């Protein structure tokens, strides 16, 4: 696998809309519905992880 040393990878710090992106994500994560969805996803994942033992497979 060859690497191209002349190609520079862009860093996220140089993204032009970095502050707007951070603001949008902070606003979305501050809403109560996002906490509810995250909690439901966590409980669903936990249930899926233990379900074989719950139904005795």
PQR file with spaces between the fields and no chain letter, atoms N, CA, C, O and H, PARSE charges and radii, in Angstrom:
ATOM       1  N    UNK     1       0.840   -1.166    0.000 -0.4000 1.5000
ATOM       2  CA   UNK     1       0.000    0.000    0.000 -0.0000 2.0000
ATOM       3  C    UNK     1       0.891    1.237    0.000  0.5500 1.7000
ATOM       4  O    UNK     1       1.686    1.435    0.918 -0.5500 1.4000
ATOM       5  N    UNK     2       0.760    2.036   -0.993 -0.4000 1.5000
ATOM       6  CA   UNK     2       1.591    3.228   -1.133 -0.0000 2.0000
ATOM       7  C    UNK     2       0.904    4.425   -0.488  0.5500 1.7000
ATOM       8  O    UNK     2      -0.321    4.543   -0.498 -0.5500 1.4000
ATOM       9  H    UNK     2       0.114    1.876   -1.739  0.4000 1.0000
ATOM      10  N    UNK     3       1.716    5.297    0.067 -0.4000 1.5000
ATOM      11  CA   UNK     3       1.171    6.519    0.645 -0.0000 2.0000
ATOM      12  C    UNK     3       1.669    7.695   -0.161  0.5500 1.7000
ATOM      13  O    UNK     3       2.793    7.685   -0.664 -0.5500 1.4000
ATOM      14  H    UNK     3       2.711    5.201    0.075  0.4000 1.0000
ATOM      15  N    UNK     4       0.848    8.686   -0.281 -0.4000 1.5000
ATOM      16  CA   UNK     4       1.200    9.891   -1.020 -0.0000 2.0000
ATOM      17  C    UNK     4       1.573   10.963   -0.009  0.5500 1.7000
ATOM      18  O    UNK     4       0.701   11.531    0.648 -0.5500 1.4000
ATOM      19  H    UNK     4      -0.065    8.694    0.127  0.4000 1.0000
ATOM      20  N    UNK     5       2.853   11.240    0.118 -0.4000 1.5000
ATOM      21  CA   UNK     5       3.307   12.192    1.126 -0.0000 2.0000
ATOM      22  C    UNK     5       3.034   13.635    0.726  0.5500 1.7000
ATOM      23  O    UNK     5       3.122   14.530    1.567 -0.5500 1.4000
ATOM      24  H    UNK     5       3.562   10.779   -0.415  0.4000 1.0000
ATOM      25  N    UNK     6       2.704   13.881   -0.535 -0.4000 1.5000
ATOM      26  CA   UNK     6       2.427   15.251   -0.955 -0.0000 2.0000
ATOM      27  C    UNK     6       0.979   15.644   -0.687  0.5500 1.7000
ATOM      28  O    UNK     6       0.640   16.827   -0.716 -0.5500 1.4000
ATOM      29  H    UNK     6       2.633   13.154   -1.219  0.4000 1.0000
ATOM      30  N    UNK     7       0.126   14.658   -0.427 -0.4000 1.5000
ATOM      31  CA   UNK     7      -1.281   14.942   -0.163 -0.0000 2.0000
ATOM      32  C    UNK     7      -1.450   15.275    1.312  0.5500 1.7000
ATOM      33  O    UNK     7      -1.121   14.463    2.177 -0.5500 1.4000
ATOM      34  H    UNK     7       0.402   13.697   -0.403  0.4000 1.0000
ATOM      35  N    UNK     8      -1.954   16.449    1.597 -0.4000 1.5000
ATOM      36  CA   UNK     8      -2.165   16.826    2.995 -0.0000 2.0000
ATOM      37  C    UNK     8      -3.625   16.581    3.361  0.5500 1.7000
ATOM      38  O    UNK     8      -4.541   16.948    2.625 -0.5500 1.4000
ATOM      39  H    UNK     8      -2.221   17.108    0.895  0.4000 1.0000
ATOM      40  N    UNK     9      -3.809   15.964    4.492 -0.4000 1.5000
ATOM      41  CA   UNK     9      -5.172   15.717    4.953 -0.0000 2.0000
ATOM      42  C    UNK     9      -5.668   16.938    5.699  0.5500 1.7000
ATOM      43  O    UNK     9      -4.920   17.559    6.454 -0.5500 1.4000
ATOM      44  H    UNK     9      -3.065   15.666    5.090  0.4000 1.0000
ATOM      45  N    UNK    10      -6.915   17.280    5.491 -0.4000 1.5000
ATOM      46  CA   UNK    10      -7.458   18.453    6.166 -0.0000 2.0000
ATOM      47  C    UNK    10      -7.879   18.087    7.579  0.5500 1.7000
ATOM      48  O    UNK    10      -8.408   17.002    7.821 -0.5500 1.4000
ATOM      49  H    UNK    10      -7.523   16.776    4.877  0.4000 1.0000
ATOM      50  N    UNK    11      -7.647   18.966    8.472 -0.4000 1.5000
ATOM      51  CA   UNK    11      -8.018   18.775    9.867 -0.0000 2.0000
ATOM      52  C    UNK    11      -9.393   19.384   10.094  0.5500 1.7000
ATOM      53  O    UNK    11      -9.805   20.286    9.364 -0.5500 1.4000
ATOM      54  H    UNK    11      -7.217   19.848    8.275  0.4000 1.0000
ATOM      55  N    UNK    12     -10.090   18.900   11.088 -0.4000 1.5000
ATOM      56  CA   UNK    12     -11.419   19.428   11.383 -0.0000 2.0000
ATOM      57  C    UNK    12     -11.337   20.885   11.844  0.5500 1.7000
ATOM      58  O    UNK    12     -12.292   21.646   11.683 -0.5500 1.4000
ATOM      59  H    UNK    12      -9.755   18.168   11.681  0.4000 1.0000
ATOM      60  N    UNK    13     -10.202   21.265   12.413 -0.4000 1.5000
ATOM      61  CA   UNK    13     -10.055   22.649   12.872 -0.0000 2.0000
ATOM      62  C    UNK    13     -10.063   23.649   11.728  0.5500 1.7000
ATOM      63  O    UNK    13     -10.340   24.829   11.943 -0.5500 1.4000
ATOM      64  H    UNK    13      -9.427   20.647   12.543  0.4000 1.0000
ATOM      65  N    UNK    14      -9.767   23.202   10.527 -0.4000 1.5000
ATOM      66  CA   UNK    14      -9.750   24.113    9.385 -0.0000 2.0000
ATOM      67  C    UNK    14     -11.081   24.120    8.640  0.5500 1.7000
ATOM      68  O    UNK    14     -11.204   24.791    7.615 -0.5500 1.4000
ATOM      69  H    UNK    14      -9.542   22.243   10.353  0.4000 1.0000
ATOM      70  N    UNK    15     -12.065   23.397    9.125 -0.4000 1.5000
ATOM      71  CA   UNK    15     -13.376   23.367    8.475 -0.0000 2.0000
ATOM      72  C    UNK    15     -14.021   24.740    8.608  0.5500 1.7000
ATOM      73  O    UNK    15     -14.037   25.304    9.703 -0.5500 1.4000
ATOM      74  H    UNK    15     -11.965   22.852    9.957  0.4000 1.0000
ATOM      75  N    UNK    16     -14.547   25.287    7.529 -0.4000 1.5000
ATOM      76  CA   UNK    16     -15.075   26.656    7.587 -0.0000 2.0000
ATOM      77  C    UNK    16     -16.323   26.813    8.455  0.5500 1.7000
ATOM      78  O    UNK    16     -16.560   27.894    8.994 -0.5500 1.4000
ATOM      79  H    UNK    16     -14.533   24.829    6.640  0.4000 1.0000
ATOM      80  N    UNK    17     -17.102   25.785    8.597 -0.4000 1.5000
ATOM      81  CA   UNK    17     -18.337   25.900    9.360 -0.0000 2.0000
ATOM      82  C    UNK    17     -18.252   25.215   10.715  0.5500 1.7000
ATOM      83  O    UNK    17     -19.261   24.745   11.241 -0.5500 1.4000
ATOM      84  H    UNK    17     -16.909   24.907    8.159  0.4000 1.0000
ATOM      85  N    UNK    18     -17.070   25.157   11.275 -0.4000 1.5000
ATOM      86  CA   UNK    18     -16.869   24.428   12.522 -0.0000 2.0000
ATOM      87  C    UNK    18     -17.736   24.962   13.656  0.5500 1.7000
ATOM      88  O    UNK    18     -18.365   24.180   14.370 -0.5500 1.4000
ATOM      89  H    UNK    18     -16.250   25.539   10.848  0.4000 1.0000
ATOM      90  N    UNK    19     -17.779   26.254   13.829 -0.4000 1.5000
ATOM      91  CA   UNK    19     -18.558   26.828   14.926 -0.0000 2.0000
ATOM      92  C    UNK    19     -20.054   26.608   14.715  0.5500 1.7000
ATOM      93  O    UNK    19     -20.785   26.360   15.674 -0.5500 1.4000
ATOM      94  H    UNK    19     -17.268   26.889   13.249  0.4000 1.0000
ATOM      95  N    UNK    20     -20.512   26.697   13.474 -0.4000 1.5000
ATOM      96  CA   UNK    20     -21.927   26.457   13.189 -0.0000 2.0000
ATOM      97  C    UNK    20     -22.288   25.000   13.455  0.5500 1.7000
ATOM      98  O    UNK    20     -23.356   24.712   13.995 -0.5500 1.4000
ATOM      99  H    UNK    20     -19.918   26.898   12.695  0.4000 1.0000
ATOM     100  N    UNK    21     -21.408   24.089   13.081 -0.4000 1.5000
ATOM     101  CA   UNK    21     -21.651   22.670   13.330 -0.0000 2.0000
ATOM     102  C    UNK    21     -21.699   22.378   14.822  0.5500 1.7000
ATOM     103  O    UNK    21     -22.581   21.661   15.294 -0.5500 1.4000
ATOM     104  H    UNK    21     -20.540   24.323   12.643  0.4000 1.0000
ATOM     105  N    UNK    22     -20.754   22.934   15.558 -0.4000 1.5000
ATOM     106  CA   UNK    22     -20.730   22.716   17.008 -0.0000 2.0000
ATOM     107  C    UNK    22     -21.977   23.289   17.667  0.5500 1.7000
ATOM     108  O    UNK    22     -22.535   22.684   18.582 -0.5500 1.4000
ATOM     109  H    UNK    22     -20.038   23.517   15.175  0.4000 1.0000
ATOM     110  N    UNK    23     -22.413   24.451   17.203 -0.4000 1.5000
ATOM     111  CA   UNK    23     -23.622   25.063   17.752 -0.0000 2.0000
ATOM     112  C    UNK    23     -24.856   24.225   17.498  0.5500 1.7000
ATOM     113  O    UNK    23     -25.693   24.048   18.383 -0.5500 1.4000
ATOM     114  H    UNK    23     -21.960   24.943   16.460  0.4000 1.0000
ATOM     115  N    UNK    24     -24.967   23.705   16.277 -0.4000 1.5000
ATOM     116  CA   UNK    24     -26.121   22.867   15.940 -0.0000 2.0000
ATOM     117  C    UNK    24     -26.143   21.585   16.760  0.5500 1.7000
ATOM     118  O    UNK    24     -27.195   21.175   17.251 -0.5500 1.4000
ATOM     119  H    UNK    24     -24.287   23.849   15.558  0.4000 1.0000
ATOM     120  N    UNK    25     -24.986   20.954   16.907 -0.4000 1.5000
ATOM     121  CA   UNK    25     -24.919   19.713   17.684 -0.0000 2.0000
ATOM     122  C    UNK    25     -25.186   19.971   19.162  0.5500 1.7000
ATOM     123  O    UNK    25     -25.835   19.159   19.820 -0.5500 1.4000
ATOM     124  H    UNK    25     -24.132   21.287   16.508  0.4000 1.0000
ATOM     125  N    UNK    26     -24.699   21.081   19.690 -0.4000 1.5000
ATOM     126  CA   UNK    26     -24.949   21.414   21.092 -0.0000 2.0000
ATOM     127  C    UNK    26     -26.430   21.694   21.314  0.5500 1.7000
ATOM     128  O    UNK    26     -26.999   21.287   22.327 -0.5500 1.4000
ATOM     129  H    UNK    26     -24.172   21.741   19.155  0.4000 1.0000
ATOM     130  N    UNK    27     -27.052   22.388   20.364 -0.4000 1.5000
ATOM     131  CA   UNK    27     -28.479   22.685   20.474 -0.0000 2.0000
ATOM     132  C    UNK    27     -29.311   21.406   20.398  0.5500 1.7000
ATOM     133  O    UNK    27     -30.275   21.242   21.145 -0.5500 1.4000
ATOM     134  H    UNK    27     -26.589   22.718   19.541  0.4000 1.0000
ATOM     135  N    UNK    28     -28.938   20.515   19.506 -0.4000 1.5000
ATOM     136  CA   UNK    28     -29.684   19.261   19.361 -0.0000 2.0000
ATOM     137  C    UNK    28     -29.518   18.374   20.586  0.5500 1.7000
ATOM     138  O    UNK    28     -30.468   17.709   20.999 -0.5500 1.4000
ATOM     139  H    UNK    28     -28.155   20.648   18.900  0.4000 1.0000
ATOM     140  N    UNK    29     -28.334   18.354   21.167 -0.4000 1.5000
ATOM     141  CA   UNK    29     -28.113   17.486   22.328 -0.0000 2.0000
ATOM     142  C    UNK    29     -28.710   18.068   23.605  0.5500 1.7000
ATOM     143  O    UNK    29     -28.868   17.352   24.594 -0.5500 1.4000
ATOM     144  H    UNK    29     -27.563   18.894   20.831  0.4000 1.0000
ATOM     145  N    UNK    30     -29.041   19.353   23.595 -0.4000 1.5000
ATOM     146  CA   UNK    30     -29.626   19.973   24.779 -0.0000 2.0000
ATOM     147  C    UNK    30     -31.129   19.738   24.869  0.5500 1.7000
ATOM     148  O    UNK    30     -31.727   19.985   25.916 -0.5500 1.4000
ATOM     149  H    UNK    30     -28.912   19.934   22.791  0.4000 1.0000
ATOM     150  N    UNK    31     -31.746   19.266   23.793 -0.4000 1.5000
ATOM     151  CA   UNK    31     -33.192   19.031   23.802 -0.0000 2.0000
ATOM     152  C    UNK    31     -33.508   17.774   24.609  0.5500 1.7000
ATOM     153  O    UNK    31     -32.756   16.801   24.563 -0.5500 1.4000
ATOM     154  H    UNK    31     -31.260   19.065   22.942  0.4000 1.0000
ATOM     155  N    UNK    32     -34.613   17.791   25.345 -0.4000 1.5000
ATOM     156  CA   UNK    32     -34.976   16.625   26.163 -0.0000 2.0000
ATOM     157  C    UNK    32     -35.250   15.373   25.335  0.5500 1.7000
ATOM     158  O    UNK    32     -35.010   14.262   25.807 -0.5500 1.4000
ATOM     159  H    UNK    32     -35.224   18.581   25.383  0.4000 1.0000
ATOM     160  N    UNK    33     -35.743   15.529   24.124 -0.4000 1.5000
ATOM     161  CA   UNK    33     -36.060   14.360   23.305 -0.0000 2.0000
ATOM     162  C    UNK    33     -34.798   13.578   22.956  0.5500 1.7000
ATOM     163  O    UNK    33     -34.851   12.358   22.799 -0.5500 1.4000
ATOM     164  H    UNK    33     -35.938   16.432   23.740  0.4000 1.0000
ATOM     165  N    UNK    34     -33.667   14.264   22.833 -0.4000 1.5000
ATOM     166  CA   UNK    34     -32.426   13.550   22.517 -0.0000 2.0000
ATOM     167  C    UNK    34     -31.994   12.667   23.683  0.5500 1.7000
ATOM     168  O    UNK    34     -31.471   11.573   23.472 -0.5500 1.4000
ATOM     169  H    UNK    34     -33.624   15.255   22.961  0.4000 1.0000
ATOM     170  N    UNK    35     -32.208   13.129   24.900 -0.4000 1.5000
ATOM     171  CA   UNK    35     -31.905   12.301   26.064 -0.0000 2.0000
ATOM     172  C    UNK    35     -32.822   11.100   26.152  0.5500 1.7000
ATOM     173  O    UNK    35     -32.396   10.009   26.532 -0.5500 1.4000
ATOM     174  H    UNK    35     -32.633   14.018   25.072  0.4000 1.0000
ATOM     175  N    UNK    36     -34.087   11.301   25.799 -0.4000 1.5000
ATOM     176  CA   UNK    36     -35.046   10.203   25.802 -0.0000 2.0000
ATOM     177  C    UNK    36     -34.678    9.156   24.758  0.5500 1.7000
ATOM     178  O    UNK    36     -34.720    7.957   25.033 -0.5500 1.4000
ATOM     179  H    UNK    36     -34.434   12.187   25.491  0.4000 1.0000
ATOM     180  N    UNK    37     -34.325    9.602   23.578 -0.4000 1.5000
ATOM     181  CA   UNK    37     -33.941    8.672   22.508 -0.0000 2.0000
ATOM     182  C    UNK    37     -32.667    7.927   22.883  0.5500 1.7000
ATOM     183  O    UNK    37     -32.557    6.722   22.653 -0.5500 1.4000
ATOM     184  H    UNK    37     -34.291   10.577   23.354  0.4000 1.0000
ATOM     185  N    UNK    38     -31.711    8.638   23.455 -0.4000 1.5000
ATOM     186  CA   UNK    38     -30.468    7.987   23.867 -0.0000 2.0000
ATOM     187  C    UNK    38     -30.726    6.939   24.950  0.5500 1.7000
ATOM     188  O    UNK    38     -30.136    5.858   24.928 -0.5500 1.4000
ATOM     189  H    UNK    38     -31.801    9.616   23.641  0.4000 1.0000
ATOM     190  N    UNK    39     -31.598    7.259   25.887 -0.4000 1.5000
ATOM     191  CA   UNK    39     -31.945    6.301   26.930 -0.0000 2.0000
ATOM     192  C    UNK    39     -32.646    5.074   26.375  0.5500 1.7000
ATOM     193  O    UNK    39     -32.356    3.952   26.788 -0.5500 1.4000
ATOM     194  H    UNK    39     -32.077    8.136   25.905  0.4000 1.0000
ATOM     195  N    UNK    40     -33.573    5.281   25.438 -0.4000 1.5000
ATOM     196  CA   UNK    40     -34.260    4.152   24.817 -0.0000 2.0000
ATOM     197  C    UNK    40     -33.296    3.272   24.032  0.5500 1.7000
ATOM     198  O    UNK    40     -33.404    2.046   24.057 -0.5500 1.4000
ATOM     199  H    UNK    40     -33.809    6.193   25.102  0.4000 1.0000
ATOM     200  N    UNK    41     -32.357    3.898   23.339 -0.4000 1.5000
ATOM     201  CA   UNK    41     -31.353    3.120   22.599 -0.0000 2.0000
ATOM     202  C    UNK    41     -30.478    2.316   23.558  0.5500 1.7000
ATOM     203  O    UNK    41     -30.137    1.168   23.275 -0.5500 1.4000
ATOM     204  H    UNK    41     -32.269    4.894   23.319  0.4000 1.0000
ATOM     205  N    UNK    42     -30.124    2.904   24.668 -0.4000 1.5000
ATOM     206  CA   UNK    42     -29.315    2.199   25.663 -0.0000 2.0000
ATOM     207  C    UNK    42     -30.066    0.999   26.235  0.5500 1.7000
ATOM     208  O    UNK    42     -29.505   -0.091   26.353 -0.5500 1.4000
ATOM     209  H    UNK    42     -30.401    3.837   24.899  0.4000 1.0000
ATOM     210  N    UNK    43     -31.333    1.203   26.587 -0.4000 1.5000
ATOM     211  CA   UNK    43     -32.128    0.103   27.124 -0.0000 2.0000
ATOM     212  C    UNK    43     -32.361   -0.988   26.084  0.5500 1.7000
ATOM     213  O    UNK    43     -32.340   -2.174   26.413 -0.5500 1.4000
ATOM     214  H    UNK    43     -31.788    2.088   26.491  0.4000 1.0000
ATOM     215  N    UNK    44     -32.580   -0.596   24.840 -0.4000 1.5000
ATOM     216  CA   UNK    44     -32.765   -1.579   23.772 -0.0000 2.0000
ATOM     217  C    UNK    44     -31.499   -2.393   23.572  0.5500 1.7000
ATOM     218  O    UNK    44     -31.565   -3.614   23.427 -0.5500 1.4000
ATOM     219  H    UNK    44     -32.597    0.367   24.572  0.4000 1.0000
ATOM     220  N    UNK    45     -30.363   -1.741   23.562 -0.4000 1.5000
ATOM     221  CA   UNK    45     -29.092   -2.448   23.419 -0.0000 2.0000
ATOM     222  C    UNK    45     -28.833   -3.391   24.577  0.5500 1.7000
ATOM     223  O    UNK    45     -28.345   -4.504   24.385 -0.5500 1.4000
ATOM     224  H    UNK    45     -30.310   -0.750   23.680  0.4000 1.0000
ATOM     225  N    UNK    46     -29.160   -2.943   25.777 -0.4000 1.5000
ATOM     226  CA   UNK    46     -28.995   -3.798   26.947 -0.0000 2.0000
ATOM     227  C    UNK    46     -29.905   -5.015   26.871  0.5500 1.7000
ATOM     228  O    UNK    46     -29.484   -6.129   27.184 -0.5500 1.4000
ATOM     229  H    UNK    46     -29.556   -2.038   25.933  0.4000 1.0000
ATOM     230  N    UNK    47     -31.154   -4.808   26.455 -0.4000 1.5000
ATOM     231  CA   UNK    47     -32.085   -5.928   26.324 -0.0000 2.0000
ATOM     232  C    UNK    47     -31.609   -6.912   25.262  0.5500 1.7000
ATOM     233  O    UNK    47     -31.670   -8.125   25.461 -0.5500 1.4000
ATOM     234  H    UNK    47     -31.497   -3.904   26.200  0.4000 1.0000
ATOM     235  N    UNK    48     -31.133   -6.385   24.132 -0.4000 1.5000
ATOM     236  CA   UNK    48     -30.632   -7.271   23.082 -0.0000 2.0000
ATOM     237  C    UNK    48     -29.407   -8.047   23.545  0.5500 1.7000
ATOM     238  O    UNK    48     -29.193   -9.183   23.120 -0.5500 1.4000
ATOM     239  H    UNK    48     -31.083   -5.399   23.971  0.4000 1.0000
ATOM     240  N    UNK    49     -28.609   -7.448   24.405 -0.4000 1.5000
ATOM     241  CA   UNK    49     -27.416   -8.132   24.893 -0.0000 2.0000
ATOM     242  C    UNK    49     -27.762   -9.259   25.866  0.5500 1.7000
ATOM     243  O    UNK    49     -27.095  -10.294   25.875 -0.5500 1.4000
ATOM     244  H    UNK    49     -28.783   -6.526   24.750  0.4000 1.0000
ATOM     245  N    UNK    50     -28.800   -9.067   26.685 -0.4000 1.5000
ATOM     246  CA   UNK    50     -29.122  -10.091   27.683 -0.0000 2.0000
ATOM     247  C    UNK    50     -30.279  -10.987   27.278  0.5500 1.7000
ATOM     248  O    UNK    50     -30.591  -11.936   27.998 -0.5500 1.4000
ATOM     249  H    UNK    50     -29.341   -8.226   26.677  0.4000 1.0000
ATOM     250  N    UNK    51     -30.931  -10.717   26.144 -0.4000 1.5000
ATOM     251  CA   UNK    51     -32.118  -11.487   25.765 -0.0000 2.0000
ATOM     252  C    UNK    51     -31.869  -12.983   25.600  0.5500 1.7000
ATOM     253  O    UNK    51     -32.768  -13.760   25.922 -0.5500 1.4000
ATOM     254  H    UNK    51     -30.678   -9.946   25.559  0.4000 1.0000
ATOM     255  N    UNK    52     -30.712  -13.443   25.122 -0.4000 1.5000
ATOM     256  CA   UNK    52     -30.527  -14.898   25.066 -0.0000 2.0000
ATOM     257  C    UNK    52     -30.622  -15.560   26.439  0.5500 1.7000
ATOM     258  O    UNK    52     -31.112  -16.684   26.545 -0.5500 1.4000
ATOM     259  H    UNK    52     -29.981  -12.812   24.861  0.4000 1.0000
ATOM     260  N    UNK    53     -30.168  -14.888   27.476 -0.4000 1.5000
ATOM     261  CA   UNK    53     -30.253  -15.463   28.812 -0.0000 2.0000
ATOM     262  C    UNK    53     -31.665  -15.338   29.371  0.5500 1.7000
ATOM     263  O    UNK    53     -32.100  -16.184   30.152 -0.5500 1.4000
ATOM     264  H    UNK    53     -29.771  -13.975   27.389  0.4000 1.0000
ATOM     265  N    UNK    54     -32.384  -14.285   28.977 -0.4000 1.5000
ATOM     266  CA   UNK    54     -33.744  -14.080   29.467 -0.0000 2.0000
ATOM     267  C    UNK    54     -34.674  -15.172   28.940  0.5500 1.7000
ATOM     268  O    UNK    54     -35.517  -15.678   29.681 -0.5500 1.4000
ATOM     269  H    UNK    54     -32.030  -13.598   28.343  0.4000 1.0000
ATOM     270  N    UNK    55     -34.526  -15.540   27.656 -0.4000 1.5000
ATOM     271  CA   UNK    55     -35.417  -16.544   27.061 -0.0000 2.0000
ATOM     272  C    UNK    55     -34.800  -17.937   27.098  0.5500 1.7000
ATOM     273  O    UNK    55     -35.328  -18.859   26.476 -0.5500 1.4000
ATOM     274  H    UNK    55     -33.841  -15.128   27.054  0.4000 1.0000
ATOM     275  N    UNK    56     -33.700  -18.103   27.810 -0.4000 1.5000
ATOM     276  CA   UNK    56     -33.040  -19.399   28.029 -0.0000 2.0000
ATOM     277  C    UNK    56     -32.598  -20.099   26.748  0.5500 1.7000
ATOM     278  O    UNK    56     -32.906  -21.274   26.548 -0.5500 1.4000
ATOM     279  H    UNK    56     -33.272  -17.353   28.315  0.4000 1.0000
ATOM     280  N    UNK    57     -31.893  -19.406   25.897 -0.4000 1.5000
ATOM     281  CA   UNK    57     -31.317  -20.040   24.701 -0.0000 2.0000
ATOM     282  C    UNK    57     -30.021  -20.710   25.055  0.5500 1.7000
ATOM     283  O    UNK    57     -29.376  -21.302   24.190 -0.5500 1.4000
ATOM     284  H    UNK    57     -31.642  -18.451   26.060  0.4000 1.0000
